[in-house]
Amino acid sequence: MPPSDDFETSRKVRLLHAVNRALSRIYHRVEVEGVVRVPRAGPAIIISNHISGLDPLLVQSVVNRPIVWMMAKEYFEIGALRWLWDAIRIIPVSRDGKDSSALRSALRTLEAGRVLGIFPEGKIETTRSLLPLETGATMIALRSRAPVIPVYQTGTTFGQSMVGAVLIPQQVRLRFGPAIELASRYGKTRDMDAPTQELFDAMQRLSPEAQVR
């Protein structure tokens, strides 16, 4: 089901985002380095590294537009949180890499002019190095022709459980990179390796290690 026309302006979504901003910017300490490079209107894809279950809330807290996140299906099936996932239009994704329904939902979200959020590593990092990226974000970017905005986050949430990351005050730093127009560079190529590597390199350049070189 595609997002409704009033998704970005609905009172429920605006209230949830106001609560999230308060929790993320006051209870937790979220700092942004540089400019939050998300267009004010039209489709866009945000890709971020993944260090804890708190990541979507922290990224959303500094972006003015609602983000429709793609999330592992096992989290979506947590009964107590299902109302929240439904309200913010979470797209559940199977980890087997063969979830065509999630792909269609992602493309419909972008066709409706929304912002889509993806963690292209496919899982939470177990080390402080960026993991190889899955090709799903690349495929969606090429098919939709939407710009891709890379984000890199570091902080004390690393290695914590979802409950611990939410309940314990955290310090997190976010760095946004410039938009990447994959479709204009690679067209309708079926080779996902080169464009996926470009996304990886763009995220890697935002990492703390790259900043000190």
Residue pairs with C-beta under 8 A, 6 or more apart in sequence:
1 105
2 105
2 108
2 109
2 111
2 112
3 68
3 89
3 108
3 109
3 112
3 114
4 10
7 13
7 66
7 89
7 112
7 114
8 65
8 66
8 114
12 87
13 66
13 87
13 88
16 84
16 87
16 88
17 60
17 66
20 57
20 60
20 61
21 61
23 57
23 61
24 30
24 57
24 58
24 60
24 61
24 62
25 61
25 62
27 169
28 54
28 58
28 169
28 170
28 171
28 172
29 169
29 170
29 171
29 172
30 58
30 61
30 62
30 172
30 173
30 174
31 171
31 172
31 173
31 174
32 62
32 173
32 174
32 175
32 176
33 173
33 174
33 175
34 175
34 176
35 176
36 62
36 63
36 176
37 149
37 176
37 177
37 178
37 179
38 44
38 46
38 63
38 64
38 65
38 115
38 149
38 176
39 147
39 179
40 64
40 65
41 113
42 113
43 109
43 110
43 111
43 112
43 113
43 114
43 115
43 116
43 144
43 146
43 147
44 115
44 116
44 146
44 147
44 148
44 149
44 179
45 110
45 115
45 116
45 117
45 118
45 137
45 140
45 141
45 144
45 146
45 147
45 148
45 149
46 59
46 63
46 67
46 115
46 116
46 117
46 118
46 148
46 149
46 151
47 117
47 118
47 119
47 120
47 137
47 148
47 149
47 150
47 151
47 199
47 203
48 55
48 59
48 117
48 118
48 119
48 150
48 151
48 152
48 153
48 203
49 119
49 121
49 125
49 130
49 131
49 151
49 152
49 153
49 203
50 119
50 121
50 123
50 124
50 125
51 124
51 125
51 153
51 154
51 155
51 157
51 158
51 159
52 124
52 157
52 158
52 159
52 160
52 162
52 165
53 75
53 124
53 161
53 162
53 165
53 166
54 157
54 162
54 165
54 166
54 170
54 172
55 119
55 153
55 157
56 67
56 69
56 71
56 117
58 153
58 157
58 170
58 172
58 174
59 67
59 117
59 151
59 153
59 174
60 66
60 67
60 117
62 174
63 115
65 114
65 115
66 88
66 114
66 115
67 115
67 116
67 117
68 88
68 89
68 90
68 91
68 109
68 114
68 115
68 116
68 117
69 88
69 90
69 91
69 116
69 117
69 118
70 90
70 91
70 93
70 102
70 106
70 116
70 117
70 118
70 119
70 136
71 85
71 90
71 91
71 92
71 93
72 92
72 93
72 95
72 123
73 92
73 93
73 94
73 95
73 99
75 81
75 85
75 92
76 82
76 85
76 90
76 92
77 92
85 92
89 109
91 102
91 105
91 106
91 109
92 102
93 99
93 102
93 136
94 102
95 122
95 123
97 134
97 136
103 136
103 139
103 140
106 116
106 118
106 140
106 144
107 140
107 143
107 144
109 116
110 116
110 140
110 144
110 146
111 144
116 140
116 146
118 136
118 137
118 140
120 133
120 134
120 136
120 137
120 138
120 196
120 199
121 130
121 131
121 132
121 133
121 134
122 131
122 133
122 134
122 136
123 131
125 131
125 158
128 154
128 158
130 152
130 200
130 203
130 204
130 207
132 200
133 196
133 199
133 200
133 203
135 192
135 196
137 148
137 196
137 199
138 182
138 192
138 195
138 196
138 199
139 192
140 146
141 148
141 180
141 182
141 183
141 195
141 199
142 182
142 183
142 186
142 187
142 188
142 189
142 195
144 183
145 183
145 184
146 183
147 179
147 180
147 181
148 179
148 180
148 181
148 182
148 199
148 202
149 176
149 177
149 178
149 179
149 180
150 176
150 177
150 180
150 199
150 202
150 203
150 206
151 174
151 175
151 176
151 177
151 203
151 206
152 174
152 175
152 177
152 203
152 206
152 207
153 172
153 173
153 174
153 175
154 172
154 173
154 207
154 208
155 170
155 171
155 172
155 173
156 170
156 171
156 172
157 165
157 170
157 172
160 168
175 206
175 211
176 206
177 202
177 203
177 205
177 206
180 198
180 199
180 202
182 195
182 198
182 199
185 195
185 198
186 194
186 195
189 195
204 210
